[in-house]
Amino acid sequence: MEYVAVAALLDPALRVFVALSGIHALPARQIRSILVEHVDLPGRRLDPEGLNRPLDDYTAEAISGYLA
């Protein structure tokens, strides 16, 4: 697990995957299907497949870093 944490610090895409799978418990198929339109960073919401979840700090920062 330690290797994943280190790798996630270096790879923005992996950091988003870790956040979405580890924090939000999304399965890989949902993660693969997430679009930018499903993420509301200013409103702090994540809406994959109509789930409408609050967006935590770690996930918001991971997504922001990936999009940058």
C-alpha positions in Angstrom: 0.0 0.0 0.0 2.9 2.4 0.7 4.0 2.1 -2.9 0.6 3.2 -4.1 0.7 6.2 -1.9 4.1 7.3 -3.2 3.1 6.6 -6.8 -0.1 8.6 -6.3 2.0 11.6 -5.3 3.9 11.4 -8.5 1.0 10.6 -10.9 -2.0 12.9 -11.0 -4.2 10.3 -12.8 -3.4 7.6 -10.2 -4.1 10.1 -7.4 -7.6 10.7 -8.8 -8.1 6.9 -9.1 -7.0 6.4 -5.5 -9.4 9.1 -4.3 -12.4 7.8 -6.3 -11.9 4.2 -5.4 -10.6 4.5 -1.9 -12.7 7.4 -0.6 -15.8 7.2 -2.7 -15.7 3.4 -3.2 -16.5 3.8 -6.9 -15.9 0.7 -9.0 -13.5 0.8 -11.9 -16.3 0.9 -14.5 -17.7 4.1 -12.9 -14.3 5.7 -12.6 -13.7 5.0 -16.3 -17.0 6.6 -17.3 -16.6 9.9 -15.2 -16.6 13.0 -17.4 -15.6 16.5 -16.5 -19.3 17.4 -16.5 -19.7 15.0 -13.6 -17.4 17.1 -11.4 -18.5 20.4 -9.8 -15.3 21.7 -8.1 -16.8 25.1 -7.1 -19.9 23.5 -5.7 -17.9 20.6 -4.2 -20.1 17.9 -5.8 -19.3 14.7 -7.6 -22.1 13.3 -9.8 -21.1 10.0 -11.5 -24.2 8.3 -12.9 -26.5 10.5 -10.9 -25.1 9.7 -7.5 -24.6 13.4 -6.4 -21.9 13.0 -3.7 -20.2 15.7 -1.7 -16.6 16.2 -2.8 -14.0 16.0 -0.1 -10.8 18.1 0.0 -8.4 15.2 -1.1 -10.5 14.3 -4.1 -11.1 17.9 -5.1 -7.3 18.6 -5.0 -6.6 15.4 -6.9 -9.0 16.3 -9.7 -7.8 19.9 -9.8 -4.2 18.6 -10.1 -5.1 16.2 -12.8 -7.0 18.8 -14.8 -4.1 21.3 -14.5 
